[in-house]
Amino acid sequence: MGKLTVKISKSKNISFMRLSLFYLIFIVQIFFTSPGMYVLQYPDVQKSQAMVNERLLSELNVFKPKVPNHVELKNVTLKCLASIDKVKKAYYDYEKEARISGDRLRENKFSEQQIRNGKLGPVVVQILDDFLKSYNSVGNKNLKSDFVSLKDSKGLDFDALYYFFKGTPNGVIPSVLEHFKTVMLYNSILAMKKKESELPKFEILTLDETDFIQKFKKNLILGEPLDLLIRPKERGKRPIVKINGSPIKVDSLVSSDFKMYYLPPAVGDYALEVISNDKRLFASFKVVPPSFRFINSASSVSGFVGEPMYVTLDSAYVPRGRNIVFSSKVAKVERKGWKLVILPEREGIFNIQMFDNGKFIDESEFVATLKPQEEVVLMDIGGNSVDLSQANKLESNNAFWQVVDFDMSITYPNGTSKKTHSSTRFLRNDLRELEASAPVGSVMIFDNIRLVGQNDGLVNKGRPVIIVK
């Protein structure tokens, strides 16, 4: 079999080559200008940086300088740290307002618009200049290469704003700010003490490895306390407890145990440090705002008008206590422990609000539809389901609905039929006489049953009732 050859003109070949080159340039540009998935790891890295800085800050706070220049350096360092925290707060406010999470951590709008080309840029520069001015009078190290005159891999000089914030992704910003704090703290301590910062030798344990502290929730709701029982091996020896680097009061119990009660003041991540004997525990917990969260399932977000829906609340986000109330304008809501029983009174999408002491906290959206046909049965005067001979009325099985009218037809064994209408839910005498006179083998059908809900304007249909005599 011969080879098939397709010839194209020289001009088309050049066009194809140009197009391929443009695609290659585009792909390379995307590769070099888009930060990778590594950015998503930075929020966790920043937590470790913050923990180190808390330890260094604790060491700086307890150090009592005697030389005037040292006193000034300590005060300036603490002032600069506070200013960095304000920049960090500005980022977290931006993150919350712009809903920065997931892939949006890879964007660089904050660094470009708020810092390099915004009002925070001069603030960052002033912080670094203030620290260097105070440090240079004490330290014997040139920190310009750490802050204001930085070099890249090719030896080119850049200022701090360009080096640290040029195209920096949102997710990296807190880590950069923690880096500034680390450099300031470490070098200030080194300059004043004239020696390296020394950390005591402790056995560092995880929460799972400890036997001197009770386990605790890693997620707390704002307003929920961290209540811990600590039992040192040396009975009666008071442990040291810190949260975010600040000492926390520990109370003695009659049993020689110790109890710590801490009420977090704000939403965020917290670092817990417990020192007992020669063991040190580092752990973390998160404080989240109270919100209307529940265990999702198909039956918990949609249901039928007039029929109860059951929603299981998520205890990691919904606070305990009687002050938490749920209500809706178009549904009855009853809380039973960690479950909500919701009775929709209207068709369509509706909201349920969560309140804490009358203050609105959050809301969630649900949907209710009409059942195609509600089940209808024959009842006696007392509302009990009975057979036709004892029946007094036709009623819905669901008390939310009430029969308002219906048709009754009888088909006799010979094939003839009669039909009558009742404008109420009751079986009138003429309907009962018609049924009583029908011979055995007749088929009675109650259909075209119209129902109304407990709220005006809500109408539905009942399922036909068929009886063979």
C-alpha positions in Angstrom: 0.0 0.0 0.0 1.4 3.4 -1.0 2.1 6.2 1.4 -0.3 9.1 1.6 1.3 12.5 1.6 -0.4 15.8 2.2 1.3 18.9 1.0 0.7 22.4 2.4 1.9 25.6 1.2 5.0 27.3 2.6 2.9 30.2 4.0 0.6 27.9 5.9 3.6 26.0 7.3 5.0 29.3 8.6 1.6 30.2 10.1 1.4 26.8 11.9 5.0 27.3 13.3 4.2 30.8 14.5 1.0 29.6 16.2 2.9 26.8 17.9 5.5 29.3 19.1 2.8 31.6 20.5 1.3 28.6 22.4 4.7 27.7 23.8 5.3 31.3 25.0 1.9 31.5 26.5 2.4 28.2 28.5 5.8 29.3 29.7 4.4 32.6 30.8 1.6 31.0 32.7 4.1 28.6 34.3 6.5 31.4 35.5 3.8 34.0 36.5 1.3 31.7 38.4 2.3 30.6 41.9 2.0 26.8 42.4 0.0 24.8 44.9 2.8 25.3 47.4 1.1 28.6 48.4 -1.8 26.6 50.0 0.7 25.3 52.6 1.8 28.7 53.8 -1.1 29.3 56.3 0.2 26.2 58.2 3.8 27.4 57.9 2.8 30.7 59.4 1.4 29.0 62.5 4.8 27.5 63.2 6.5 30.9 62.6 4.0 32.5 65.0 4.8 29.9 67.7 8.5 30.6 67.4 7.9 34.3 67.6 5.7 33.9 70.7 8.6 32.1 72.4 11.1 34.8 71.4 8.7 37.6 72.4 8.3 36.0 75.8 12.0 36.0 76.2 12.2 39.7 75.2 9.4 40.6 77.6 11.1 39.1 80.6 14.5 40.6 79.8 15.3 43.7 81.9 17.8 45.9 80.0 20.0 48.3 82.1 21.7 50.2 79.3 19.7 53.1 77.9 20.3 52.0 74.3 19.1 48.5 75.2 16.0 50.0 76.8 15.3 52.0 73.7 15.9 49.0 71.4 13.5 46.8 73.4 10.8 49.5 73.3 11.3 50.2 69.6 11.2 46.4 68.9 7.9 46.0 70.8 6.5 49.0 69.0 7.5 47.7 65.6 6.0 44.3 66.4 2.7 46.0 67.3 2.8 47.9 64.0 3.4 44.7 62.0 0.4 43.1 63.8 -1.7 46.0 62.5 -0.5 45.3 59.0 -1.3 41.6 59.5 -4.8 42.5 60.8 -5.3 44.7 57.7 -4.6 41.6 55.6 -6.9 39.4 57.6 -9.7 42.0 57.3 -9.1 42.0 53.6 -9.0 38.2 53.5 -12.4 38.1 55.3 -14.0 40.8 53.2 -12.7 39.4 49.8 -13.4 35.8 51.0 -9.8 34.7 50.3 -9.5 31.0 50.4 -8.5 28.0 48.2 -7.1 29.1 44.9 -7.6 32.8 45.8 -4.6 32.4 48.2 -2.5 32.4 45.0 -3.6 35.9 43.9 -1.4 38.9 44.6 -3.9 41.8 44.8 -3.1 42.6 48.4 0.6 42.8 48.0 0.3 44.8 44.8 -2.7 47.1 45.6 -2.5 47.5 49.3 1.3 47.4 50.0 3.5 48.1 46.9 1.0 50.6 45.4 -1.1 51.3 48.4 -1.2 53.0 51.8 0.5 50.1 53.6 3.7 50.3 51.7 5.0 53.4 53.5 3.9 51.9 56.8 6.1 48.8 56.2 9.0 50.9 55.1 8.7 53.1 58.2 8.6 50.0 60.5 11.8 48.6 59.0 13.6 52.0 59.1 12.6 52.6 62.8 13.9 49.2 63.8 17.2 49.6 61.9 17.8 53.0 63.3 17.5 51.7 66.9 19.3 48.5 66.3 22.3 50.1 64.6 23.2 51.9 67.8 23.5 48.6 69.7 24.0 45.7 67.3 27.3 44.8 65.7 25.7 43.2 62.6 24.6 44.9 59.4 20.9 44.0 59.0 20.5 46.0 55.7 20.9 42.8 53.8 17.9 41.3 55.8 15.6 44.3 55.3 16.4 47.1 53.0 19.1 46.1 50.6 18.5 42.6 49.4 20.1 40.7 46.6 18.6 38.0 44.3 20.4 35.0 43.0 22.1 37.1 40.3 23.4 39.7 42.8 21.0 42.4 41.9 19.9 44.8 44.6 16.3 45.4 45.5 14.5 47.3 48.2 12.3 45.6 50.8 8.9 46.4 49.1 10.1 45.0 45.8 11.9 42.0 47.2 9.3 40.8 49.6 6.1 41.9 48.0 6.5 41.9 44.2 3.8 39.6 43.0 3.6 37.9 46.4 0.5 35.7 46.7 -2.1 36.5 49.4 -1.4 33.3 51.3 2.3 34.2 51.8 1.7 37.7 53.3 1.3 36.6 56.9 4.4 34.4 56.6 6.5 37.4 55.3 5.3 39.6 58.2 6.1 36.8 60.7 9.6 36.6 59.1 10.1 40.4 59.8 9.1 39.7 63.5 11.5 36.8 63.7 14.5 38.9 62.4 13.7 41.7 64.8 13.2 39.6 67.9 16.1 37.3 67.4 18.6 40.1 66.6 17.3 42.4 69.4 17.8 39.6 72.0 21.2 38.7 70.6 22.3 42.4 70.6 21.2 43.0 74.2 22.3 39.7 75.7 25.5 39.5 73.6 24.8 35.8 73.1 22.5 33.5 71.2 19.0 33.0 72.4 18.9 29.7 74.3 15.9 27.6 74.6 15.6 25.3 77.7 16.0 21.6 77.1 12.6 20.1 77.3 11.0 16.9 76.1 8.4 18.2 73.6 5.3 16.0 73.3 2.2 15.9 71.2 -1.2 15.9 72.9 -1.6 12.1 72.2 1.7 11.4 74.0 0.8 13.2 77.2 -0.6 11.7 80.4 -0.6 14.9 82.5 -3.3 16.9 80.7 -6.8 15.9 79.6 -7.7 15.9 76.0 -9.6 18.9 74.7 -11.5 20.1 71.7 -9.4 21.4 68.8 -12.4 23.6 67.7 -14.1 26.0 70.1 -17.0 28.3 69.4 -16.5 31.9 70.4 -17.9 32.2 73.9 -17.0 28.6 74.7 -14.2 28.3 77.3 -11.1 26.0 77.2 -11.4 24.2 80.5 -8.5 21.9 81.3 -7.5 19.6 84.1 -3.7 19.1 84.6 -2.2 16.4 86.7 1.6 16.7 87.1 3.5 13.6 88.0 5.0 15.5 91.0 1.8 16.0 92.8 1.3 19.6 93.8 3.9 21.1 91.5 2.3 23.9 89.7 2.5 23.7 85.9 3.2 26.7 83.6 0.5 27.4 81.0 0.7 29.9 78.2 -1.7 30.7 75.4 -0.2 32.7 72.5 2.8 33.4 74.7 0.9 34.9 77.5 0.8 33.2 81.0 -2.5 31.9 82.0 -3.7 31.5 85.6 -3.8 27.9 87.0 -5.9 27.1 90.0 -5.1 24.4 92.6 -7.7 21.8 93.4 -8.1 19.8 96.6 -7.0 16.6 94.7 -3.5 18.2 94.0 -4.6 18.6 90.4 -4.7 21.9 88.7 -7.4 23.5 86.6 -7.1 26.1 83.9 -10.1 28.1 82.6 -9.5 30.3 79.6 -12.2 32.2 77.6 -10.8 33.1 74.1 -11.5 36.8 73.4 -11.7 36.5 69.6 -12.0 34.2 66.6 -8.7 32.8 65.3 -5.9 30.3 65.9 -4.4 29.8 69.3 -1.2 28.2 70.5 -1.2 26.4 73.8 2.0 25.7 75.8 2.0 23.6 79.0 5.2 22.9 80.9 5.0 20.2 83.6 8.2 18.9 85.2 10.6 18.5 82.3 7.9 17.9 79.7 6.6 20.5 77.4 3.4 20.3 75.4 2.8 22.4 72.3 -0.7 22.2 70.9 -3.1 24.4 69.0 -6.8 25.0 68.9 -9.1 27.1 66.7 -11.9 29.5 67.8 -14.6 29.8 65.2 -17.6 32.2 65.2 -21.0 30.6 66.1 -22.9 29.7 62.9 -25.9 27.7 61.7 -24.2 24.5 60.6 -25.8 21.1 60.4 -25.1 17.5 59.2 -26.1 17.6 55.6 -28.4 15.0 54.1 -31.1 15.1 51.4 -33.9 15.0 54.0 -32.4 17.8 56.1 -32.5 20.5 53.4 -35.8 19.7 51.6 -39.2 18.4 52.6 -42.9 18.7 52.2 -45.3 21.4 53.4 -47.0 20.3 56.6 -44.6 17.4 57.2 -41.8 17.6 59.8 -38.2 17.8 58.6 -35.4 16.7 60.9 -32.1 18.6 61.0 -29.1 17.5 63.1 -27.1 20.5 64.3 -23.3 20.5 64.1 -22.0 20.9 67.7 -18.7 22.2 66.5 -20.3 25.5 65.3 -23.7 25.7 67.2 -23.2 26.8 70.8 -24.8 25.0 73.7 -27.4 26.5 76.0 -31.0 27.7 76.0 -30.0 31.2 74.7 -29.6 29.8 71.1 -33.0 30.0 69.4 -34.1 29.1 65.9 -37.1 30.6 64.1 -38.6 31.2 60.7 -41.5 33.4 59.4 -42.9 30.5 57.3 -42.2 27.4 59.4 -42.6 26.2 62.9 -39.2 25.3 64.4 -38.6 23.3 67.6 -35.2 22.5 69.0 -34.8 19.1 70.8 -31.2 18.8 72.0 -29.0 18.8 68.8 -32.0 18.3 66.5 -34.4 20.7 64.9 -37.9 19.7 64.0 -39.1 22.0 61.2 -42.7 22.1 60.0 -42.8 24.2 56.7 -46.0 26.2 56.3 -45.4 27.5 52.8 -44.2 26.1 49.5 -40.8 27.2 48.2 -37.4 28.3 49.5 -37.4 29.6 53.1 -34.8 30.7 55.7 -34.4 29.7 59.3 -32.5 32.2 61.5 -30.3 31.5 64.5 -30.3 33.9 67.4 -28.2 34.2 70.5 -29.9 36.1 73.3 -32.1 37.8 70.7 -29.0 38.7 68.5 -29.0 37.4 65.0 -26.1 35.1 64.3 -26.6 33.2 61.1 -29.2 31.6 58.8 -29.6 28.7 56.5 -31.8 28.0 53.5 -34.3 25.2 53.1 -36.9 24.3 50.6 -40.4 22.8 50.9 -42.7 21.4 48.1 -46.2 20.2 48.0 -46.8 16.4 48.0 -48.4 15.4 44.7 -51.3 13.8 46.7 -51.8 13.7 50.5 -53.2 10.5 52.0 -56.9 10.7 53.0 -58.8 8.3 55.2 -62.4 7.8 56.5 -62.7 8.9 60.2 -65.4 8.9 62.9 -66.4 11.8 65.1 -63.4 11.2 67.4 -60.9 11.4 64.6 -60.2 7.7 64.4 -59.6 5.8 61.2 -62.6 3.5 60.6 -64.4 1.6 57.8 -67.2 3.1 55.7 -70.1 1.9 57.9 -68.8 3.9 60.9 -67.3 6.9 59.1 -68.5 10.4 59.7 -66.1 12.4 57.5 -63.2 12.3 55.1 -60.0 13.6 56.5 -56.3 13.9 55.7 -53.9 11.7 57.7 -51.7 14.8 58.1 -53.3 17.2 60.6 -51.8 20.2 58.7 -54.3 19.6 55.9 -58.1 19.6 56.1 -60.6 18.3 53.5 -63.0 20.9 52.2 -64.9 19.1 49.5 -64.8 15.9 47.4 -66.7 13.8 44.8 -68.1 10.3 45.5 -69.0 7.9 42.7 -70.5 4.4 42.8 -70.1 1.9 40.0 -72.6 -1.0 40.3 -71.9 -4.6 39.2 -74.0 -4.1 36.1 -71.7 -1.3 34.9 -73.9 1.7 35.6 -72.6 4.4 38.0 -73.7 7.4 40.0 -71.7 10.4 41.1 -72.4 13.1 43.7 -70.4 16.0 45.3 -70.0 17.0 48.9 -69.1 20.6 49.6 -67.8 19.7 53.1 -65.6 17.0 54.5 -68.6 15.2 56.1 -70.5 12.3 54.7 -74.0 13.6 54.2 -77.1 11.5 54.6 -77.7 11.2 50.9 -74.1 9.9 50.4 -74.6 7.3 53.2 -78.0 6.3 51.7 -76.4 5.9 48.3 -73.7 3.6 49.9 -76.3 1.6 51.9 -78.4 0.8 48.9 -75.6 -0.3 46.7 -75.4 -4.0 46.2 -72.5 -6.2 47.1 -69.7 -5.9 44.4 -70.2 -2.2 44.0 -67.1 0.0 43.9 -67.1 3.4 45.7 -64.5 6.0 44.9 -63.8 9.2 46.8 -61.8 11.5 44.4 -61.3 15.1 43.4 -60.5 15.7 47.1 -59.5 19.2 47.8 -57.4 20.1 50.8 -56.5 23.4 52.4 -53.6 24.0 54.8 -53.6 25.6 58.2 -52.5 28.9 56.5 -54.9 30.6 54.2 -54.3 30.2 50.5 -52.5 26.9 50.6 -54.4 24.2 48.5 -53.5 20.6 47.7 -55.1 17.4 46.4 -55.9 14.2 48.3 -55.2 10.7 47.2 -58.4 8.9 46.0 -60.0 6.4 48.4 -61.4 3.2 46.7 -63.7 0.8 48.5 -65.2 -2.4 47.2 -68.4 -3.4 49.0 
